[in-house]
Amino acid sequence: MAVRQINSVNPATGDVVARFDPHSPAGIDAALEHASVAAGQWRSMPVPARAEHLKRAAALLRAERDRLAALITEEMGKPIAEAEAEIDKSAWCCEYYATKGPEQLLHQPVATGAARSHIAFDPLGLVLAVMPWNYPLWQVFRFAPPALLSGNGIVLKHASNVPRCALAIADIWNRAGCPSELFTTLLVGPDAVPDLIADPRIHALTLTGSTEVGSTVAAMAARHLKPQVLELGGSDPFIVLADADIPAAAAAAVSARMLNTGQSCISAKRFIVEEAVAEEFTDAFAAGVAALTVGDPFRRDVRIGPLARSSLRDDLVDQVQRSTAAGARIVTGGTVLDGPGYFYVPAVLDQVTPTMAVAAEETFGPVAAVVSAKDCTQAVEIANTTEFGLGAALWTTDLERADRLIPGIEAGAVFVNGIVASDPRLPFGGIKRSGYGRELGVFGLRQFTNVKSVWIGPARNEQPYPLSE
């Protein structure tokens, strides 16, 4: 069913702050046509010239940091300091690819005897980006700079609860001097996605969202033989071994779970701790969580803002209730705040087993599950007992043992003695039901390119051709 209106709602108050009419079918068609023309102009531009536009976008992000951060906070409830950090990271990604990306797109010579051969990286065309609300600028800027630098155009279908952020992103790229509508934001509901995927002017797709939506969208894209990158759900383990620096691990655990009010695919969600230190870790972790201030996300002392939608809070309450009914214990938090807005007091649960809801399902909010393991072998086994495989953290002072354990951890990234995070220098993505394909790093830069083999023989080739391929 087509949406009649797209609303921007402040989750701290529940008030509608802006309303937008969605694009009509005719408006979508016109936008795609203009974007297709712009992409044709863009791909003919030399890579160093494209890089200059990325630098301009970074400069605009930094110059307008306060305005854009406030927009994020008002539209999806992120604490203001974290919203500012999101703008900084988006600018960094533009700057990184502007400086390091061009050399990674150079032709790569390959020795093939008398012939001159190389590998070229040609753009695919228009990429449809279906993006989520939880990092409304970073999720887009994680993908856009490398995709644009490699010569593609972008059509953005952002989450319907962040329409002002979606329009602001397109405005940044337009003012950075890119061809008009090279980056196009469409204000449409999810019902428009199938037709967008089917449109011959769309050549590839990237989606960040739930595993269920990813599976549906992947089937649509496969039907039209269009390449995809899927960054889906996660239930990241945070493994704490007995020899870890427990105070440091517990302090990091607070940020690993509670950043963005716990609304992140790569948040640590399952804290798997060796029995010998489980009580010490849980006490320190719970104390750190209990000290977090919940409230107005524009206040500088607030670390936990509202959940982005009331339905997210309802789901979290249900998962905690089912887990406590099965035997889990709430160590701290776990209550709904009275009053306006979608607030939930951050919770730590222990005595959790892998089959309980807070461990077996993805929790998208400020709830942490502590699971005990008898040793490091069982800890890794529990970590892998999930349908997801996005990121994992391992805390230990024995780095040689860490090296031995890392190959057995089923995840797209493993961080030792650190919090799992995305970084423009490193590829980002998951395995299993967390998706496939990669963003960021050199792999993300080349993800939406035609990796073209070029073989140029001598002008006079007297060698016989082979009899088989």
N, C-alpha and C positions, 0 to 999 in steps of 0.2 A: 504494500500500500504506500503510495507516494506521500511524503510529508508535506503538510500545508504551510508550516512555518518552522523555522529553526531559531531556537531561543538560546540566549546566553544567560545562565542562571548563576548567581553568586552562591556557592555551596555553604558559605559561612552564615548566610541569612535566609537562603531559600528564595530570594527575590529575583525576578526576571529583570535584567539590566539592559537587554537589547533584544530586538526581534528582527529577523531577516526573512525575506521571501526566498525560497529556493530557486535555483536555476530551472527554467522551463526546458522542455525537450529541444525547442528551437535555440535557446540560449546555450545549451550544452553543445549542440552541433556547431554553432558558430564559434564557440570557444575552442573546440577541438580543431576546427579548420585553421583558426588563427595560430594556435599552438603548433600545428604541423608545419605551417609556413615558417614560423620563427625557428623551429628546430632545424629546418633545412638551411636557413641562414647561419645558424650557430655552428653546425657541424663543419661548415667550410672555413670557419675562423681558425687561425693557428692556435695551438694549445696555449702558448705563452700569453696570447691576447685574452683567451678565456680566463686565464689565471688572474689577470688584472681585475676582472669583474668580481672574482672571489675576494680579492683584497678590499675592494670597495664595499662589498657586503659586510665584511668583518668590521670595517671602520664605522659603518652605519649602526651595526649592532652595539658596538662599544659606545658610540656617541649617544644612543637612545636607550641605554641600559635601564635607566630608572623607569622610563615609560613602559618599556616592554615587560620588565619584571612585574610591575604593578598590574599589567594586563593579565599576566599568567596567574597571579595571586587572586585577583578578583574573579577570574573565569573558572579556575579549577581548584583553588584553595591552597596552593603550595605556600609554605612559609616564605616570607619575602626574601630572606637571606639566601634560601635555596633557589628561588626564582632568579635572583641576580647571578648566582653561580651558573645557572642554566644558560643565561645569555652569554656569559664569559666563555663557557665551553663551546657554544655554537660559533662564536667568533674565532676561537682557537682552531676549530675544525676547518673553517674557511681559510685561515692563514696557513695551516699545515699543508693543505692540498695545494694552495697557491704557490708555496715554495718548494715542496717535495714532490708534488704530483707530476709536473711536466716531464721530469726525467724518467718516471715510471711508465709513461706512455710512449716513450721513444721506441722506434723499431728495434727489435732484438735480432741481431745477426745470428745465423745458424750455419755452421759449416756443412755444405752438401757437395763436396767435390768441386768440379769445374763451374758449377752454377753459383750464382749469387742468390742467397736465400735469407729471408728474415720473417719475423712474426710481427704483424701489425695489429693494432687495437682500434678498431673502427666502432663508432657509436651505433647503437641499435635503432634509436629514433625517439619516440615519445614513451616515457615510462609513467605508468599510473601508480601513484603512491597512496595507499589506504593506511592512514596513520591514526594512532590513538591519542587520548587526551592527557595521559599522565605526565608526559614531558612534552608539552605542546609545541615548543620550539625545537628542543634538542632532538627529538625523534625525527623531525624533518631535516634538520641541519646535519644529523648524523649520516643521512643518505644523500642529501641534495648536492653538497659541494663536489664529492667524487663523481656523481652521476653527471653533473653539469660540466665539470672539467673534461670528462671523457667524451663530451660532445652531444649528450642527450638533452631533450627537453623534458619537462615534468608537468604532469597534471595531478594536482593534489585533491584527494577526497579526504578531508580531515574528519575527526570525530565531531558529531553534530553538537556537542556541548561546548566546543571551543571555536565558534565561528569567527570571533574577532581576532584570535591568534592566527587562524588560518589566513585571513585577509591581510594581517600585518606581515606575514611571511612573504606573500606574493608581492606586497608593496616594497619590501626590502630589496628583492631581486630586481624589480622594475626600476627602482631608484639607483641600483648599482650599475645601471646602463645596459642590462641584457636586452636582447631584442624583445619588443613588446609581446607579452603573453607567452614568452618562452617558458616561464613558470606561471602556470594557471591554477588558481584555486576555484574549485567548483563547490558551491554550497548546495549539497544534495544529501539525501538520506541513503541508507544502505540499499534501498530498492533500486537505485540507479547503477549500482556496481556491476551487475551482470551485463547490462548493455554497454557499459564502458569497456569492460574486458573484451567483449565481442567486437567492438569497433575496430576496423582495420587500421585506423590511424594510431591505435595504441599497440606498441610493439613488445612491451614487457610490463611486469608488475612487481611491486614490493609491498608487503603488508606486515605491519606489526599489530598484533592483537591476540585474541584468545585462540586456543588450539581448535576449538569447534568452528569458529569463523574461518580460521586458516585452512582447515580441511575443506570446507565448502568452496572457498575462493580458489584454492589450488585445483579443485576438480573443474571449475569453470575455465581457468586459465589453460589447463591441460587439454580441454576440449578444443581450444583454439590454437594449441601448440605454441603458447607464449611462455617464455622463461619467467621464473618467479624467484623471489627471495622472501622467505617466511621467517619472521622472528616472533615466536609464539609464547605460550605460557612457560612458567618456570616454578620449581619448588626447590630452590638451591639449598644444598647442604652446607653447613658451617661446622666443620669437624674440628673438635678440640681434643688433642691427645694429652696424656697425663703429664708429659714433660713440657707442655706449652707454658708461656708466660701468661698465667691466668688473669691477672689484672689487666694486661694489655688486650688479651682476647675478649674479655668481658666488655671493656670499654669500646672496642671495635664492634662488638656484636650489637651494641645499642644503635650505632649509626648504620650498620649493615642491614638491620631490620627496619629501622624507624625513619630513615630518610624518605622524604616525599610522603610522609604519613603512612609508610609501608606499602605504597601503591607503585610497585615497580616489579617488572618481570625478573630482574636480577637481584632483588632483595634476597638476603639470606632468610630462609623461612623455617628450616629444620636445623636445630642446633644439636648436633650429635656429639656427645661428650663421654669420654672414658669414665667409668664408674668411680675410679679413684679420686677424680677431681670434680665430679658432677655437682656435688653439693656446694663446693666453694665457687665454682663458676656460676651456678644458678643464683646463688645469693648475691654475688657481685653484679650479675647481669640484671636481675630484678631491681636491685637498688638503683642502678643507672636508669632503667626505664621509668621507675616510679618518680624520679627526679625531673622528668621532662615536663615542660609546661604545655598544657593544652589550651587552645583558645584562638583569638583573632589572629589570622595568619599575617596581618600587617604589623603586628607587634614584634619587635626585635627579639624579645626573650622567648617567644613561642617556638617550640620545636615540632609540635603536633597540631596540624590544622584540621579542617573538616575533611571527611571523605568527599570525593567529587560528586557522588550521587547518593540519594537515600537508599537505593537498592543495594549498593555496595555494603553499606552498614548493615542492612538487613541480612545479607548473605553471611557476613562475618559473625553476627550474633548467632545465627543458626549453626555455623560450623563450631563455634565455641560451646554452645549448648549440647550438641551431639557428642562432642569430645568429652566434656565433663560427665555426661551421662554414662559414657563408656569407661570412666575411671580417671581421666586427667584431672589435675588440680590447678586451680588458678592461684598463682603465687602473688601476682599484683595486677591491678586494673581489671579490665573486662566489663566495664559498665557503659551504658549510653548516657550522655549528658543531657539533662533537661534543657529546654529552651530551643530557640531557632537554630538552624544549621544542622549538619550531618556529622556530629562529633562523637567519637568513641575513645574512651580512656585506654591507652595502650596496655596490652596484657602480655604476661609471660605465663605459660602453662608448663608444668613438669609432669612427671609420671606418664608421659605420652608414649604410646606405642605406634609403630609404623602404619597400623591399619586405621587409626583414629582420623577423623575428618581433618583436623588441623595439620596432620602430617601427610595423609594420603592425597589430599586435594590442594590445589593452589589457593592460598589465602591472600587476598588482595587488600591489605589494610594492616593496622598496627597490632598484630598478634604473632607471638613467637612461640614455637613448640620446642621443648627440650626433651631429647630422647637419650637415654643412657645406653652405652655399649661396653661390653666387658673388655675389649681390647681394640687395637687399631684395625685388625682384620675385620672384625664385626662392624666397626664404625664405617668402613668403606662399603661393606655389604649393605648396610642400612642406607647409606647415601645413594646407592645405586637402585634401591627398591622404590623406584618412582618411574612414571611414564615420561618424565621430563629429563632434559639434559642440557640446560643452558649454561650455568656457571657453578663453581664450587670453591669453597675456601677451606684451607687446611692449616691448622695452627700447631706448630711443633718447633722445638729448638734443635731437633735432629734433622738437619737438612739432607743428609745422606738417605735417611729413611724416607723423607719426603720424596726424594727422587725415585725411590723404589715404588712408592704408593701411587704417584701421579698417573702412570700409565693405566692403572686399574680403575681410576675414577671416570665415570661416564659423563662427560660434560664438554661443552665447546670451549671452556676456559677454566683453568685452575689457578687460583691465587694463593700463594703460601705466605702466611703471616701478614695478610692484607685483605682488604675488602674488594670483592668483585666489582669491577667498574669498566665502563667502555672508555676507549682511548683511541684517538685518531691514528695512532701509530701501530695498533694491533688489530687483527681481524676480530670481528664480533659476530657471534651467531651460535646456534645450538644444534643438538642432535636429538634423536628420538622424536617425541611429540612436541619438542620445543622448536622444531622447524628445520630449515636447511638454507644453504646459501650463506654468504658472508657480507657484512658491511664493514667499512673502515679498513685501514691498512691498505696494502697494495692489492689484496684480493678484493676488497670492496671497491677500489678504484676501477678494477677491470671487470667487475661483476656484470655490468651492463654494456659490455663491448663484444663485438664479433672478433674473436681471436683468430685472425686470418693468416694462413700460411702463404707466403709468396715465394715462388721458385722462378728464377730468371736464368735460363741457360745461355750459353755463348751464342753469338749471332750465327755462327756456322757450327752446327752440332752434327758431327759425323759419327757419334757413338750410337750403336743400335739401342732401341727402346727395349725395356724388359718385357718379358712375355706374360707377366702377371702383375697384379697390383701389390 
